[in-house]
Each structure stands twice: as structure tokens, then as C-alpha cells.
Amino acid sequence: MQVRRYKPGEEEELWQLYHDTTHIINGEVYSKEQVERWAPHDKNMDEWKERIKKKNPFVAVEDSKIVGFAELEADGHIDYFYAHHQWQGKGVGSMLYSAIEKEAISQKIPHLYADVSVLAKEFFLKQGFKVLVEQNNIICGAPAPNFKMEKKLP
Ligand SMILES: CC(C)(COP(=O)(O)OP(=O)(O)OC[C@H]1O[C@@H](n2cnc3c(N)ncnc32)[C@H](O)[C@@H]1OP(=O)(O)O)[C@@H](O)C(=O)NCCC(=O)NCCS
């Protein structure tokens, strides 16, 4: 498996991965309405392509297929962080996280932080993050808990 920056032209493959993981994996704990709001079936692709260009994510690639992607912002915020739904628990997230942390340290970013889903909390704890706040948002009329988590970097 290789981790590198995304290349222009890969935006639709990233959308498919994000859409499927959100509906299939996050859909295990969040409602249909909530996951449809986060990853709508009729997503405007021009908007998504613009977003990806700005975020310039890291992608994990296996046999020319993207199996995960992760976004690091200049202030240390980790935004989207997704492994392909058929590649859960196979080390994709760990490889992406290592790339993000290495990049953040090289940029002298003092800490990483993220709003982490219920499903990803254990993963981020394993990477050395601490929970700062448990957030109990109501989205589409139902609870959608997540956790503000942070890791200080050397
Ligand atoms: C969170 C996510 C990116 C982790 O990626 P992954 O490729 O499955 O993670 P890895 O295989 O590298 O796992 C690393 C470690 O975390 C643990 N882990 C990962 N997900 C876990 C979970 N849901 N519960 C418990 N442990 C978990 C693994 O067991 C592994 O532990 P080990 O090192 O002791 O073996 C992935 O589960 C995902 O795409 N989740 C849905 C999308 C999402 O919620 N993203 C986060 C938005 S904040």
C-alpha cells in the first residue's frame, strides 16, 4: 500500500469511497437521514471537485485502487478521514494517519485535532488522541454524537 497526495482526476473515485463508507459504515450507528445529509445521492460534483482540489488529501492506494483518504488543514485540523468500506480494519487508517502526522510535524504544527465519529473514536485513541469534549448534536431530528479530540505533537 502506498500513501501519496491525490491526483487531479481522482475526485469522483474519492466521492464514491466517501459516499459508500458513510452510508455503509457510518450508517451502522447514524440514521439514514443523517448519512444522506452528509453524503447525498445527488451531490453536486463540481462542488465536490472544487473541495478536493482545495483540501489536497492524502490517498492510500493498493493495486491502483484508492482504499482511503485523509485531509489535513494548515492549523492541524483533520477533516475527512475515510477507509474504503471493504478495507476497514486492514491498516489503511493507520498508514494515512502516519502520513498526516509526519507532514504536520514537518510543518511544525503544534497539535492535531478532529471532530471524531463514534465509529472512529477508538481508532483516534489508539493514535494517541485525547477526548476534549463529547458533543451531542441533533441532526435530522436524531442524536449524532461525536467527540472533539486532540493530540499534541512534538
Ligand atoms: C476510522 C477509520 C478511518 C479507521 O481506519 P481503518 O483502516 O479501519 O483502521 P486500521 O485498520 O488502521 O486500525 C488501526 C487500529 O485502530 C483500531 N480500530 C479501528 N477502527 C476501530 C473501531 N471501530 N473500533 C475499535 N478499534 C478500531 C484497529 O483495531 C487497529 O488496532 P490495532 O492497531 O491494535 O490492530 C475507518 O474505520 C473508517 O473509515 N470509519 C468510518 C468513517 C469515519 O467515521 N471516519 C472518521 C471521521 S472522523
The ligand as an SDF file (V2000), in Angstrom:
LIG
                    3D

 48 50  0  0  0  0  0  0  0  0999 V2000
  -11.7840    5.3350   11.3510 C   0  0  0  0  0  0  0  0  0  0  0  0
  -11.2160    4.5990   10.1420 C   0  0  0  0  0  0  0  0  0  0  0  0
  -10.6700    5.5880    9.1380 C   0  0  0  0  0  0  0  0  0  0  0  0
  -10.0600    3.6930   10.6480 C   0  0  0  0  0  0  0  0  0  0  0  0
   -9.4310    3.1060    9.5230 O   0  0  0  0  0  0  0  0  0  0  0  0
   -9.0110    1.5660    9.4760 P   0  0  0  0  0  0  0  0  0  0  0  0
   -8.2430    1.3540    8.2200 O   0  0  0  0  0  0  0  0  0  0  0  0
  -10.1900    0.7050    9.6910 O   0  0  0  0  0  0  0  0  0  0  0  0
   -8.0450    1.4760   10.7510 O   0  0  0  0  0  0  0  0  0  0  0  0
   -6.8040    0.4840   10.9770 P   0  0  0  0  0  0  0  0  0  0  0  0
   -7.0760   -0.8230   10.3130 O   0  0  0  0  0  0  0  0  0  0  0  0
   -5.5340    1.1660   10.5920 O   0  0  0  0  0  0  0  0  0  0  0  0
   -6.8610    0.2900   12.5630 O   0  0  0  0  0  0  0  0  0  0  0  0
   -5.9000    0.8140   13.4560 C   0  0  0  0  0  0  0  0  0  0  0  0
   -6.2430    0.3950   14.8550 C   0  0  0  0  0  0  0  0  0  0  0  0
   -7.4710    1.0020   15.2660 O   0  0  0  0  0  0  0  0  0  0  0  0
   -8.4040    0.0080   15.6550 C   0  0  0  0  0  0  0  0  0  0  0  0
   -9.7470    0.3690   15.2070 N   0  0  0  0  0  0  0  0  0  0  0  0
  -10.0960    0.8980   14.0260 C   0  0  0  0  0  0  0  0  0  0  0  0
  -11.4420    1.0990   13.9790 N   0  0  0  0  0  0  0  0  0  0  0  0
  -11.9070    0.6550   15.1720 C   0  0  0  0  0  0  0  0  0  0  0  0
  -13.2110    0.5750   15.7470 C   0  0  0  0  0  0  0  0  0  0  0  0
  -14.3050    0.9840   15.0820 N   0  0  0  0  0  0  0  0  0  0  0  0
  -13.3410    0.0690   16.9930 N   0  0  0  0  0  0  0  0  0  0  0  0
  -12.2510   -0.3690   17.6740 C   0  0  0  0  0  0  0  0  0  0  0  0
  -10.9860   -0.3230   17.1830 N   0  0  0  0  0  0  0  0  0  0  0  0
  -10.8300    0.1870   15.9630 C   0  0  0  0  0  0  0  0  0  0  0  0
   -7.9390   -1.2530   14.9460 C   0  0  0  0  0  0  0  0  0  0  0  0
   -8.3840   -2.4170   15.5920 O   0  0  0  0  0  0  0  0  0  0  0  0
   -6.4410   -1.1200   14.9710 C   0  0  0  0  0  0  0  0  0  0  0  0
   -5.9420   -1.5280   16.2280 O   0  0  0  0  0  0  0  0  0  0  0  0
   -4.5480   -2.3480   16.3580 P   0  0  0  0  0  0  0  0  0  0  0  0
   -3.5020   -1.3910   15.8450 O   0  0  0  0  0  0  0  0  0  0  0  0
   -4.4470   -2.6340   17.8130 O   0  0  0  0  0  0  0  0  0  0  0  0
   -4.6920   -3.5440   15.4820 O   0  0  0  0  0  0  0  0  0  0  0  0
  -12.2640    3.6910    9.4740 C   0  0  0  0  0  0  0  0  0  0  0  0
  -12.8100    2.8120   10.4050 O   0  0  0  0  0  0  0  0  0  0  0  0
  -13.4150    4.4350    8.8140 C   0  0  0  0  0  0  0  0  0  0  0  0
  -13.3600    4.7240    7.6190 O   0  0  0  0  0  0  0  0  0  0  0  0
  -14.5350    4.6910    9.5650 N   0  0  0  0  0  0  0  0  0  0  0  0
  -15.7290    5.2680    9.0070 C   0  0  0  0  0  0  0  0  0  0  0  0
  -15.5420    6.7080    8.6170 C   0  0  0  0  0  0  0  0  0  0  0  0
  -15.2890    7.5790    9.8050 C   0  0  0  0  0  0  0  0  0  0  0  0
  -16.0430    7.5600   10.7710 O   0  0  0  0  0  0  0  0  0  0  0  0
  -14.2170    8.3400    9.7040 N   0  0  0  0  0  0  0  0  0  0  0  0
  -13.7810    9.2150   10.7190 C   0  0  0  0  0  0  0  0  0  0  0  0
  -14.4040   10.5490   10.5780 C   0  0  0  0  0  0  0  0  0  0  0  0
  -13.8710   11.4780   11.9910 S   0  0  0  0  0  0  0  0  0  0  0  0
  1  2  1  0
  2  3  1  0
  2  4  1  0
  2 36  1  0
  4  5  1  0
  5  6  1  0
  6  7  2  0
  6  8  1  0
  6  9  1  0
  9 10  1  0
 10 11  2  0
 10 12  1  0
 10 13  1  0
 13 14  1  0
 14 15  1  0
 15 16  1  0
 15 30  1  0
 16 17  1  0
 17 18  1  0
 17 28  1  0
 18 19  1  0
 18 27  1  0
 19 20  2  0
 20 21  1  0
 21 22  1  0
 21 27  2  0
 22 23  1  0
 22 24  2  0
 24 25  1  0
 25 26  2  0
 26 27  1  0
 28 29  1  0
 28 30  1  0
 30 31  1  0
 31 32  1  0
 32 33  2  0
 32 34  1  0
 32 35  1  0
 36 37  1  0
 36 38  1  0
 38 39  2  0
 38 40  1  0
 40 41  1  0
 41 42  1  0
 42 43  1  0
 43 44  2  0
 43 45  1  0
 45 46  1  0
 46 47  1  0
 47 48  1  0
M  END
$$$$
